[in-house]
Amino acid sequence: MLAGKPLLVSLSASFAVLAVAFAACERPVVVRAEEAARGPIIAHPVRTLEGDRMNLGQFRGQVLLIVNTASECGYTSQYTALETLFRRYEARGLLVLGFPSNDFMGQEPGDAKQIRKFITEAYGITFPMFEKQTVAGREKSPLYRTLTDDLPGDLAGEIGWNFTKFLVDPSGHVVARFPTDVDPLDAGIISAIEANLPVK
């Protein structure tokens, strides 16, 4: 067993490198309103990190930035920028919605209480956080099946890594997608958010 351990570690490391490389190959996608309108409405039932039931349809009229998060990822520090973004634009109609996921190299191993403790103590997160989601593969949640399989054109496609960002306009349509390595305060994200805010 011990003889095989270095091989397993090597394979795991290789997988991580390939996955990050794949994510880095993704490009931001922003579509016009008429193309976005051909896609589905984001109005899925979900549970908060504390287990309360709700429906994303109740956020109609606001701009949503949906992000799959992880506590032990090389991009976990993006929590800081996501919180900054939320506080900057909340009064104008932006909500950042975090969906923890353990799909990529087991980088979100904790339970809901552990996740809440971590994001509060390490990053002071105040934007809404939801229960863990499966965001990739055949077992992905209904929300992420819609986000990756059902959107029009280049908005669709499997998620390559943690902290992929989907921008939803006030009508409930996805209008943009930004990959892992695009910082939440990137000019492209800011521009797309400001173009869709209900309060200018």
N, CA, C and O of each residue as an XYZ file, in Angstrom:
800
protein
N       0.827     -1.216      0.000
C       0.000      0.000      0.000
C       0.856      1.258      0.000
O       0.573      2.213     -0.723
N       1.917      1.250      0.828
C       2.760      2.420      0.904
C       3.455      2.695     -0.425
O       3.685      3.843     -0.804
N       3.784      1.600     -1.125
C       4.482      1.771     -2.391
C       3.616      2.513     -3.408
O       4.131      3.213     -4.280
N       2.306      2.354     -3.287
C       1.408      3.015     -4.230
C       1.051      4.430     -3.857
O       0.487      5.158     -4.673
N       1.365      4.842     -2.640
C       0.944      6.154     -2.158
C       1.533      7.305     -2.970
O       0.798      8.228     -3.321
N       2.853      7.286     -3.289
C       3.386      8.389     -4.091
C       2.688      8.510     -5.442
O       2.498      9.618     -5.943
N       2.304      7.374     -6.039
C       1.618      7.411     -7.318
C       0.268      8.104     -7.188
O      -0.109      8.911     -8.037
N      -0.469      7.774     -6.098
C      -1.768      8.404     -5.887
C      -1.630      9.903     -5.689
O      -2.404     10.686     -6.238
N      -0.635     10.297     -4.897
C      -0.399     11.719     -4.673
C      -0.058     12.411     -5.984
O      -0.536     13.508     -6.270
N       0.793     11.736     -6.786
C       1.194     12.299     -8.063
C       0.002     12.466     -9.001
O      -0.127     13.486     -9.678
N      -0.877     11.445     -9.034
C      -2.056     11.524     -9.887
C      -2.986     12.634     -9.442
O      -3.542     13.357    -10.269
N      -3.158     12.769     -8.121
C      -4.024     13.821     -7.599
C      -3.477     15.201     -7.952
O      -4.221     16.097     -8.352
N      -2.161     15.357     -7.798
C      -1.535     16.636     -8.122
C      -1.667     16.932     -9.611
O      -1.927     18.069    -10.006
N      -1.488     15.910    -10.427
C      -1.600     16.095    -11.874
C      -3.016     16.497    -12.257
O      -3.214     17.359    -13.113
N      -4.014     15.861    -11.609
C      -5.407     16.198    -11.884
C      -5.688     17.653    -11.529
O      -6.362     18.369    -12.269
N      -5.162     18.076    -10.390
C      -5.386     19.460     -9.958
C      -4.783     20.440    -10.953
O      -5.404     21.449    -11.288
N      -3.581     20.149    -11.424
C      -2.925     21.033    -12.393
C      -3.730     21.103    -13.680
O      -3.925     22.184    -14.236
N      -4.205     19.937    -14.162
C      -4.989     19.904    -15.393
C      -6.310     20.651    -15.243
O      -6.734     21.371    -16.147
N      -6.957     20.472    -14.084
C      -8.242     21.129    -13.850
C      -8.086     22.645    -13.819
O      -8.887     23.367    -14.411
N      -7.052     23.126    -13.127
C      -6.814     24.568    -13.055
C      -6.456     25.106    -14.443
O      -6.878     26.198    -14.823
N      -5.672     24.325    -15.192
C      -5.310     24.749    -16.547
C      -6.558     24.851    -17.417
O      -6.692     25.777    -18.217
N      -7.470     23.891    -17.253
C      -8.722     23.915    -18.019
C      -9.532     25.154    -17.670
O     -10.060     25.838    -18.547
N      -9.620     25.433    -16.364
C     -10.377     26.599    -15.925
C      -9.763     27.882    -16.470
O     -10.475     28.817    -16.836
N      -8.428     27.917    -16.519
C      -7.747     29.114    -17.006
C      -7.983     29.343    -18.495
O      -7.840     30.463    -18.985
N      -8.345     28.278    -19.217
C      -8.609     28.394    -20.651
C      -9.988     28.979    -20.935
O     -10.252     29.426    -22.051
N     -10.864     28.981    -19.942
C     -12.186     29.557    -20.131
C     -12.076     31.063    -20.324
O     -11.148     31.703    -19.829
N     -13.027     31.607    -21.042
C     -13.051     33.040    -21.291
C     -14.381     33.625    -20.819
O     -15.400     32.934    -20.831
N     -14.377     34.891    -20.404
C     -15.635     35.518    -20.021
C     -16.607     35.540    -21.204
O     -16.203     35.706    -22.355
N     -17.883     35.372    -20.898
C     -18.922     35.406    -21.920
C     -19.999     36.387    -21.460
O     -20.566     36.233    -20.378
N     -20.276     37.391    -22.282
C     -21.349     38.345    -22.010
C     -22.238     38.374    -23.246
O     -21.747     38.554    -24.360
N     -23.534     38.198    -23.057
C     -24.445     38.145    -24.199
C     -25.433     39.305    -24.160
O     -25.651     39.919    -23.115
N     -26.022     39.591    -25.308
C     -27.034     40.646    -25.390
C     -28.344     40.162    -24.781
O     -28.580     38.960    -24.661
N     -29.171     41.091    -24.406
C     -30.415     40.767    -23.706
C     -31.297     39.828    -24.513
O     -31.926     38.930    -23.952
N     -31.348     40.031    -25.836
C     -32.220     39.187    -26.651
C     -31.747     37.739    -26.690
O     -32.562     36.819    -26.763
N     -30.411     37.531    -26.642
C     -29.903     36.157    -26.595
C     -30.158     35.552    -25.218
O     -30.562     34.394    -25.109
N     -29.923     36.328    -24.180
C     -30.168     35.836    -22.817
C     -31.626     35.436    -22.639
O     -31.920     34.465    -21.942
N     -32.539     36.173    -23.260
C     -33.968     35.911    -23.107
C     -34.386     34.574    -23.698
O     -35.469     34.078    -23.389
N     -33.540     33.976    -24.552
C     -33.835     32.656    -25.097
C     -33.538     31.540    -24.098
O     -33.911     30.387    -24.311
N     -32.863     31.896    -23.010
C     -32.509     30.906    -22.003
C     -33.554     30.799    -20.913
O     -34.530     31.549    -20.904
N     -33.350     29.865    -19.990
C     -34.317     29.639    -18.909
C     -34.276     30.737    -17.846
O     -33.296     31.471    -17.714
N     -35.351     30.821    -17.111
C     -35.420     31.723    -15.962
C     -34.806     31.009    -14.752
O     -35.078     29.834    -14.505
N     -33.968     31.745    -14.000
C     -33.385     31.184    -12.779
C     -34.375     31.412    -11.634
O     -34.478     32.513    -11.094
N     -35.094     30.353    -11.280
C     -36.103     30.431    -10.211
C     -36.171     29.072     -9.520
O     -37.233     28.454     -9.437
N     -35.031     28.624     -9.031
C     -34.915     27.272     -8.496
C     -35.116     27.243     -6.980
O     -34.708     28.174     -6.286
N     -35.738     26.188     -6.462
C     -35.812     26.023     -5.009
C     -34.437     25.658     -4.455
O     -33.740     24.808     -5.010
N     -34.063     26.295     -3.378
C     -32.761     26.051     -2.749
C     -32.938     26.108     -1.232
O     -34.008     26.453     -0.729
N     -31.886     25.768     -0.525
C     -31.851     25.926      0.929
C     -30.665     26.810      1.298
O     -29.597     26.721      0.691
N     -30.863     27.658      2.293
C     -29.762     28.469      2.788
C     -28.768     27.587      3.530
O     -29.032     26.413      3.788
N     -27.634     28.163      3.867
C     -26.617     27.426      4.615
C     -27.154     26.948      5.957
O     -26.666     25.964      6.513
N     -28.163     27.646      6.478
C     -28.782     27.244      7.752
C     -29.938     26.271      7.545
O     -30.556     25.840      8.518
N     -30.239     25.920      6.307
C     -31.263     24.910      6.037
C     -32.648     25.435      5.730
O     -33.579     24.645      5.572
N     -32.814     26.749      5.640
C     -34.134     27.318      5.347
C     -34.445     27.205      3.853
O     -33.585     27.446      3.006
N     -35.690     26.834      3.550
C     -36.116     26.710      2.156
C     -36.424     28.080      1.572
O     -36.962     28.953      2.254
N     -36.076     28.257      0.303
C     -36.443     29.479     -0.408
C     -36.369     29.194     -1.903
O     -35.943     28.117     -2.320
N     -36.786     30.165     -2.698
C     -36.752     30.024     -4.147
C     -36.022     31.221     -4.729
O     -36.283     32.358     -4.338
N     -35.112     30.976     -5.659
C     -34.352     32.076     -6.237
C     -35.238     33.042     -7.017
O     -34.837     34.172     -7.297
N     -36.438     32.596     -7.364
C     -37.374     33.477     -8.046
C     -37.776     34.681     -7.203
O     -38.225     35.694     -7.741
N     -37.618     34.577     -5.882
C     -38.004     35.698     -5.027
C     -37.058     36.887     -5.187
O     -37.345     37.983     -4.705
N     -35.932     36.668     -5.864
C     -34.985     37.763     -6.094
C     -35.216     38.462     -7.428
O     -34.408     39.290     -7.850
N     -36.329     38.124     -8.096
C     -36.640     38.777     -9.369
C     -36.664     40.277     -9.163
O     -37.197     40.765     -8.166
N     -36.089     41.010    -10.105
C     -35.979     42.458     -9.964
C     -34.610     42.895     -9.477
O     -34.291     44.084     -9.500
N     -33.786     41.930     -9.030
C     -32.425     42.228     -8.606
C     -31.432     41.535     -9.542
O     -31.778     40.590    -10.250
N     -30.211     42.020     -9.527
C     -29.133     41.378    -10.269
C     -28.443     40.384     -9.333
O     -28.123     40.714     -8.191
N     -28.217     39.164     -9.829
C     -27.602     38.120     -9.011
C     -26.242     37.740     -9.585
O     -26.088     37.607    -10.799
N     -25.268     37.567     -8.716
C     -23.992     36.982     -9.100
C     -23.881     35.658     -8.352
O     -23.647     35.633     -7.144
N     -24.051     34.557     -9.085
C     -24.052     33.209     -8.509
C     -22.652     32.629     -8.614
O     -22.071     32.581     -9.698
N     -22.111     32.188     -7.484
C     -20.714     31.729     -7.436
C     -20.623     30.402     -6.686
O     -21.181     30.267     -5.597
N     -19.917     29.414     -7.265
C     -19.630     28.180     -6.526
C     -18.336     28.385     -5.746
O     -17.285     28.655     -6.327
N     -18.424     28.257     -4.440
C     -17.320     28.628     -3.555
C     -16.674     27.407     -2.910
O     -17.219     26.304     -2.954
N     -15.510     27.619     -2.313
C     -14.802     26.566     -1.584
C     -13.859     27.209     -0.572
O     -13.290     28.270     -0.830
N     -13.698     26.569      0.569
C     -12.927     27.149      1.671
C     -11.432     26.835      1.621
O     -10.639     27.491      2.297
N     -11.042     25.834      0.824
C      -9.641     25.403      0.805
C      -9.069     25.442     -0.610
O      -8.277     24.583     -0.997
N      -9.476     26.434     -1.360
C      -9.078     26.576     -2.761
C      -8.042     27.689     -2.885
O      -7.982     28.588     -2.047
N      -7.238     27.624     -3.926
C      -6.285     28.693     -4.174
C      -6.954     30.017     -4.483
O      -6.319     31.071     -4.430
N      -8.247     29.962     -4.808
C      -9.004     31.178     -5.120
C      -9.944     31.590     -3.984
O     -10.768     32.487     -4.161
N      -9.830     30.953     -2.840
C     -10.727     31.269     -1.723
C     -10.658     32.747     -1.336
O     -11.638     33.312     -0.851
N      -9.507     33.364     -1.551
C      -9.370     34.787     -1.209
C     -10.312     35.672     -2.022
O     -10.489     36.844     -1.690
N     -10.922     35.131     -3.087
C     -11.905     35.921     -3.836
C     -13.126     36.266     -2.989
O     -13.902     37.150     -3.352
N     -13.300     35.581     -1.872
C     -14.372     35.952     -0.943
C     -14.277     37.445     -0.580
O     -15.297     38.123     -0.460
N     -13.059     37.946     -0.408
C     -12.886     39.354     -0.039
C     -13.478     40.269     -1.098
O     -14.227     41.193     -0.782
N     -13.137     40.009     -2.365
C     -13.642     40.838     -3.454
C     -15.143     40.670     -3.640
O     -15.838     41.632     -3.968
N     -15.648     39.458     -3.434
C     -17.102     39.241     -3.550
C     -17.862     40.036     -2.498
O     -18.912     40.611     -2.785
N     -17.332     40.067     -1.285
C     -17.972     40.843     -0.223
C     -17.901     42.342     -0.527
O     -18.862     43.077     -0.296
N     -16.760     42.784     -1.043
C     -16.619     44.199     -1.438
C     -17.638     44.567     -2.509
O     -18.281     45.615     -2.441
N     -17.774     43.688     -3.499
C     -18.729     43.897     -4.583
C     -20.150     43.989     -4.039
O     -20.912     44.875     -4.426
N     -20.503     43.080     -3.150
C     -21.837     43.051     -2.562
C     -22.128     44.345     -1.800
O     -23.189     44.945     -1.975
N     -21.206     44.764     -0.972
C     -21.429     45.968     -0.171
C     -21.489     47.226     -1.055
O     -22.219     48.171     -0.751
N     -20.725     47.225     -2.134
C     -20.691     48.388     -3.022
C     -22.004     48.569     -3.774
O     -22.456     49.696     -3.978
N     -22.615     47.460     -4.187
C     -23.771     47.545     -5.082
C     -25.090     47.033     -4.488
O     -26.112     47.053     -5.174
N     -25.088     46.588     -3.261
C     -26.314     46.041     -2.678
C     -27.461     47.039     -2.743
O     -28.582     46.668     -3.093
N     -27.198     48.296     -2.411
C     -28.262     49.303     -2.387
C     -28.822     49.586     -3.781
O     -29.914     50.139     -3.916
N     -28.077     49.209     -4.809
C     -28.527     49.436     -6.188
C     -29.102     48.164     -6.818
O     -29.433     48.142     -8.003
N     -29.217     47.101     -6.005
C     -29.929     45.928     -6.488
C     -29.104     44.703     -6.799
O     -29.585     43.799     -7.481
N     -27.850     44.644     -6.309
C     -27.024     43.445     -6.536
C     -27.063     42.518     -5.334
O     -26.973     42.962     -4.190
N     -27.199     41.222     -5.604
C     -27.020     40.197     -4.587
C     -25.952     39.219     -5.066
O     -26.021     38.714     -6.186
N     -24.976     38.959     -4.220
C     -24.023     37.880     -4.465
C     -24.558     36.646     -3.741
O     -24.897     36.714     -2.560
N     -24.632     35.527     -4.445
C     -25.145     34.280     -3.862
C     -24.060     33.221     -3.926
O     -23.606     32.858     -5.011
N     -23.640     32.720     -2.765
C     -22.572     31.735     -2.705
C     -23.112     30.326     -2.523
O     -23.956     30.075     -1.662
N     -22.610     29.408     -3.348
C     -23.008     28.001     -3.275
C     -21.764     27.142     -3.076
O     -21.066     26.838     -4.044
N     -21.474     26.744     -1.833
C     -20.299     25.909     -1.591
C     -20.378     24.599     -2.366
O     -21.454     24.031     -2.551
N     -19.216     24.135     -2.814
C     -19.151     22.880     -3.554
C     -17.868     22.144     -3.211
O     -16.799     22.743     -3.093
N     -17.995     20.841     -3.053
C     -16.836     19.997     -2.747
C     -16.398     19.185     -3.961
O     -15.716     18.171     -3.815
N     -16.781     19.618     -5.146
C     -16.562     18.826     -6.358
C     -15.122     18.807     -6.846
O     -14.714     17.859     -7.516
N     -14.349     19.829     -6.526
C     -13.019     19.947     -7.095
C     -11.953     19.704     -6.035
O     -11.671     20.563     -5.200
N     -11.369     18.510     -6.092
C     -10.292     18.106     -5.180
C     -10.683     18.183     -3.708
O      -9.820     18.368     -2.849
N     -11.973     18.043     -3.405
C     -12.421     18.031     -2.019
C     -12.072     19.296     -1.266
O     -11.678     19.235     -0.101
N     -12.212     20.454     -1.918
C     -11.769     21.709     -1.309
C     -12.834     22.410     -0.467
O     -12.613     23.520      0.017
N     -13.993     21.761     -0.290
C     -15.008     22.251      0.645
C     -15.478     21.072      1.483
O     -16.612     20.622      1.320
N     -14.630     20.558      2.381
C     -14.961     19.340      3.124
C     -15.878     19.553      4.326
O     -16.468     18.591      4.818
N     -16.012     20.778      4.807
C     -16.745     21.032      6.036
C     -18.252     20.954      5.891
O     -18.787     20.964      4.783
N     -18.939     20.876      7.047
C     -20.398     20.929      7.025
C     -20.844     22.393      7.061
O     -20.013     23.302      7.066
N     -22.142     22.608      7.085
C     -22.678     23.967      6.995
C     -22.174     24.862      8.129
O     -21.821     26.018      7.896
N     -22.141     24.336      9.350
C     -21.682     25.143     10.485
C     -20.211     25.513     10.346
O     -19.810     26.631     10.668
N     -19.413     24.570      9.866
C     -17.982     24.844      9.685
C     -17.762     25.876      8.581
O     -16.906     26.752      8.700
N     -18.536     25.763      7.517
C     -18.421     26.741      6.426
C     -18.801     28.131      6.916
O     -18.091     29.101      6.653
N     -19.921     28.228      7.627
C     -20.365     29.528      8.139
C     -19.318     30.127      9.070
O     -19.017     31.316      8.974
N     -18.773     29.336      9.950
C     -17.760     29.821     10.889
C     -16.544     30.346     10.132
O     -16.016     31.413     10.443
N     -16.113     29.585      9.144
C     -14.922     29.980      8.383
C     -15.142     31.277      7.622
O     -14.326     32.194      7.719
N     -16.221     31.370      6.874
C     -16.401     32.557      6.037
C     -16.684     33.804      6.862
O     -16.375     34.918      6.440
N     -17.272     33.615      8.038
C     -17.544     34.758      8.914
C     -16.267     35.249      9.569
O     -15.983     36.447      9.579
N     -15.500     34.319     10.115
C     -14.291     34.702     10.843
C     -13.166     35.146      9.910
O     -12.434     36.084     10.226
N     -13.026     34.486      8.774
C     -11.906     34.793      7.880
C     -12.200     35.945      6.928
O     -11.292     36.688      6.554
N     -13.477     36.100      6.529
C     -13.788     37.080      5.488
C     -14.950     38.009      5.811
O     -15.235     38.916      5.030
N     -15.623     37.811      6.929
C     -16.731     38.688      7.297
C     -17.860     38.679      6.285
O     -18.452     39.722      6.007
N     -18.168     37.507      5.725
C     -19.166     37.414      4.664
C     -20.566     37.725      5.191
O     -21.006     37.173      6.200
N     -21.255     38.625      4.483
C     -22.635     38.976      4.847
C     -23.623     38.672      3.718
O     -24.833     38.724      3.935
N     -23.122     38.353      2.503
C     -24.046     38.046      1.409
C     -24.620     36.644      1.599
O     -24.024     35.833      2.308
N     -25.759     36.341      0.985
C     -26.426     35.055      1.198
C     -25.571     33.860      0.756
O     -24.977     33.857     -0.322
N     -25.533     32.853      1.624
C     -24.825     31.609      1.336
C     -25.819     30.453      1.435
O     -26.746     30.483      2.246
N     -25.615     29.452      0.612
C     -26.570     28.359      0.493
C     -25.901     27.008      0.757
O     -24.677     26.904      0.842
N     -26.739     25.981      0.882
C     -26.202     24.657      1.159
C     -25.322     24.193     -0.001
O     -25.403     24.707     -1.116
N     -24.482     23.208      0.300
C     -23.584     22.666     -0.714
C     -24.342     22.181     -1.938
O     -25.428     21.608     -1.839
N     -23.744     22.425     -3.089
C     -24.306     21.984     -4.358
C     -23.293     21.097     -5.079
O     -22.084     21.298     -4.961
N     -23.791     20.127     -5.817
C     -22.958     19.431     -6.785
C     -23.061     20.222     -8.070
O     -24.150     20.376     -8.622
N     -21.929     20.730     -8.553
C     -21.959     21.673     -9.671
C     -21.406     21.092    -10.970
O     -21.444     21.748    -12.011
N     -20.894     19.867    -10.909
C     -20.302     19.260    -12.103
C     -20.621     17.775    -12.143
O     -20.855     17.151    -11.107
N     -20.629     17.215    -13.342
C     -20.858     15.782    -13.487
C     -22.326     15.407    -13.555
O     -23.202     16.271    -13.603
N     -22.581     14.116    -13.557
C     -23.942     13.621    -13.767
C     -24.870     13.863    -12.585
O     -26.090     13.834    -12.746
N     -24.313     14.102    -11.400
C     -25.135     14.285    -10.203
C     -25.344     15.749     -9.842
O     -25.784     16.044     -8.731
N     -25.045     16.664    -10.742
C     -25.157     18.080    -10.382
C     -26.595     18.477    -10.077
O     -27.544     17.872    -10.576
N     -26.733     19.491     -9.258
C     -28.034     19.942     -8.788
C     -28.845     20.536     -9.936
O     -28.283     20.890    -10.973
N     -30.168     20.649     -9.758
C     -30.991     21.272    -10.800
C     -30.532     22.677    -11.176
O     -30.547     23.038    -12.353
N     -30.125     23.472    -10.188
C     -29.649     24.821    -10.486
C     -28.443     24.772    -11.410
O     -28.396     25.470    -12.423
N     -27.476     23.949    -11.056
C     -26.255     23.920    -11.864
C     -26.431     23.132    -13.161
O     -25.655     23.313    -14.100
N     -27.429     22.268    -13.226
C     -27.740     21.645    -14.515
C     -28.259     22.718    -15.475
O     -27.905     22.733    -16.654
N     -29.100     23.614    -14.956
C     -29.573     24.720    -15.784
C     -28.421     25.623    -16.205
O     -28.320     26.002    -17.372
N     -27.553     25.968    -15.260
C     -26.460     26.899    -15.544
C     -25.429     26.336    -16.516
O     -24.799     27.092    -17.256
N     -25.251     25.025    -16.522
C     -24.208     24.448    -17.370
C     -24.743     23.752    -18.618
O     -24.020     23.630    -19.608
N     -26.000     23.293    -18.592
C     -26.535     22.515    -19.716
C     -27.578     23.255    -20.546
O     -27.706     22.998    -21.743
N     -28.316     24.158    -19.938
C     -29.521     24.686    -20.579
C     -29.408     26.114    -21.103
O     -30.343     26.608    -21.732
N     -28.301     26.778    -20.861
C     -28.167     28.164    -21.298
C     -27.821     28.229    -22.785
O     -27.249     27.285    -23.331
N     -28.165     29.335    -23.438
C     -27.884     29.454    -24.875
C     -26.410     29.725    -25.169
O     -25.709     30.353    -24.376
N     -25.960     29.245    -26.310
C     -24.637     29.583    -26.823
C     -23.485     29.279    -25.885
O     -23.457     28.237    -25.230
N     -22.532     30.203    -25.829
C     -21.304     30.003    -25.059
C     -21.491     30.155    -23.560
O     -20.551     29.927    -22.798
N     -22.679     30.535    -23.121
C     -22.921     30.596    -21.676
C     -22.925     29.199    -21.060
O     -22.589     29.035    -19.887
N     -23.303     28.199    -21.843
C     -23.383     26.823    -21.354
C     -22.000     26.179    -21.326
O     -21.046     26.706    -21.898
N     -21.904     25.038    -20.655
C     -20.651     24.304    -20.587
C     -20.292     23.966    -19.154
O     -20.641     24.699    -18.229
N     -19.600     22.865    -18.973
C     -19.218     22.417    -17.637
C     -18.359     23.456    -16.919
O     -17.576     24.175    -17.539
N     -18.523     23.515    -15.614
C     -17.675     24.362    -14.782
C     -16.327     23.672    -14.603
O     -16.267     22.471    -14.339
N     -15.250     24.436    -14.748
C     -13.925     23.850    -14.647
C     -13.325     23.866    -13.258
O     -12.435     23.069    -12.961
N     -13.802     24.770    -12.389
C     -13.183     24.879    -11.058
C     -14.074     25.736    -10.169
O     -15.125     26.216    -10.593
N     -13.636     25.916     -8.941
C     -14.362     26.764     -7.992
C     -14.357     28.226     -8.444
O     -13.509     28.645     -9.232
N     -15.311     28.982     -7.934
C     -15.421     30.430     -8.141
C     -15.689     30.807     -9.605
O     -15.179     31.811    -10.103
N     -16.497     29.987    -10.280
C     -17.066     30.387    -11.564
C     -18.283     31.262    -11.259
O     -19.047     30.972    -10.338
N     -18.456     32.324    -12.027
C     -19.460     33.333    -11.692
C     -20.488     33.479    -12.825
O     -20.120     33.633    -13.990
N     -21.767     33.430    -12.472
C     -22.857     33.631    -13.422
C     -23.621     34.882    -13.022
O     -24.018     35.033    -11.866
N     -23.826     35.783    -13.984
C     -24.558     37.011    -13.716
C     -25.978     36.881    -14.258
O     -26.180     36.567    -15.431
N     -26.962     37.126    -13.388
C     -28.378     36.991    -13.729
C     -29.014     38.377    -13.695
O     -28.859     39.116    -12.723
N     -29.732     38.723    -14.766
C     -30.335     40.057    -14.826
C     -31.648     40.103    -14.034
O     -32.115     39.062    -13.573
N     -32.247     41.276    -13.869
C     -33.461     41.396    -13.043
C     -34.645     40.563    -13.528
O     -35.563     40.285    -12.755
N     -34.633     40.164    -14.800
C     -35.727     39.331    -15.313
C     -35.505     37.851    -15.039
O     -36.379     37.029    -15.313
N     -34.335     37.507    -14.499
C     -34.050     36.114    -14.165
C     -33.253     35.366    -15.204
O     -33.071     34.156    -15.073
N     -32.766     36.043    -16.241
C     -31.978     35.406    -17.296
C     -30.480     35.583    -17.048
O     -30.037     36.630    -16.577
N     -29.715     34.552    -17.368
C     -28.263     34.641    -17.254
C     -27.730     35.444    -18.441
O     -28.001     35.119    -19.597
N     -26.969     36.496    -18.139
C     -26.458     37.378    -19.189
C     -24.940     37.341    -19.324
O     -24.388     37.865    -20.292
N     -24.261     36.722    -18.356
C     -22.798     36.672    -18.430
C     -22.265     35.529    -17.576
O     -22.901     35.081    -16.622
N     -21.077     35.078    -17.954
C     -20.385     34.019    -17.220
C     -18.901     34.378    -17.176
O     -18.300     34.728    -18.192
N     -18.327     34.282    -15.979
C     -16.924     34.620    -15.795
C     -16.204     33.455    -15.117
O     -16.683     32.946    -14.103
N     -15.066     33.027    -15.656
C     -14.378     31.867    -15.097
C     -13.642     32.176    -13.804
O     -13.563     33.320    -13.357
N     -13.114     31.124    -13.228
C     -12.438     31.154    -11.941
C     -11.429     32.284    -11.806
O     -11.439     33.020    -10.819
N     -10.560     32.420    -12.797
C      -9.424     33.326    -12.646
C      -9.760     34.787    -12.898
O      -8.871     35.638    -12.846
N     -11.020     35.098    -13.169
C     -11.430     36.503    -13.302
C     -11.853     37.011    -11.923
O     -12.830     36.533    -11.347
N     -11.116     37.969    -11.412
C     -11.389     38.514    -10.086
C     -12.772     39.178    -10.060
O     -13.175     39.808    -11.037
N     -13.493     39.038     -8.950
C     -14.828     39.656     -8.870
C     -14.846     41.164     -9.091
O     -15.880     41.725     -9.453
N     -13.700     41.828     -8.873
C     -13.641     43.275     -9.084
C     -13.035     43.636    -10.435
O     -12.684     44.791    -10.677
N     -12.913     42.648    -11.311
C     -12.432     42.884    -12.658
C     -13.343     43.875    -13.383
O     -14.552     43.895    -13.156
N     -12.763     44.682    -14.241
C     -13.536     45.710    -14.953
C     -14.669     45.114    -15.780
O     -15.729     45.725    -15.913
N     -14.448     43.917    -16.341
C     -15.489     43.280    -17.143
C     -16.708     42.903    -16.321
O     -17.842     43.060    -16.775
N     -16.478     42.406    -15.109
C     -17.591     42.063    -14.222
C     -18.305     43.328    -13.759
O     -19.535     43.389    -13.750
N     -17.533     44.327    -13.378
C     -18.121     45.595    -12.928
C     -19.002     46.186    -14.024
O     -20.120     46.630    -13.760
N     -18.493     46.188    -15.255
C     -19.248     46.753    -16.381
C     -20.550     46.004    -16.605
O     -21.597     46.617    -16.814
N     -20.486     44.654    -16.562
C     -21.697     43.852    -16.778
C     -22.714     44.060    -15.661
O     -23.916     44.133    -15.918
N     -22.240     44.155    -14.432
C     -23.145     44.401    -13.306
C     -23.823     45.763    -13.459
O     -25.044     45.867    -13.347
N     -23.036     46.798    -13.714
C     -23.592     48.139    -13.786
C     -24.572     48.292    -14.940
O     -25.516     49.077    -14.859
N     -24.348     47.540    -16.014
C     -25.260     47.612    -17.158
C     -26.625     47.004    -16.858
O     -27.603     47.281    -17.551
N     -26.682     46.176    -15.822
C     -27.937     45.467    -15.519
C     -28.593     45.892    -14.214
O     -29.705     45.452    -13.923
N     -27.947     46.722    -13.429
C     -28.515     47.127    -12.145
C     -29.860     47.819    -12.319
O     -30.010     48.647    -13.217
N     -30.830     47.500    -11.488
C     -32.144     48.165    -11.591
C     -32.107     49.622    -11.124
O     -32.948     50.427    -11.524
N     -31.131     49.957    -10.277
C     -30.983     51.328     -9.810
C     -29.667     51.857    -10.361
O     -28.600     51.380     -9.975
N     -29.729     52.823    -11.246
C     -28.532     53.330    -11.918
C     -27.809     54.388    -11.096
O     -26.782     54.912    -11.528
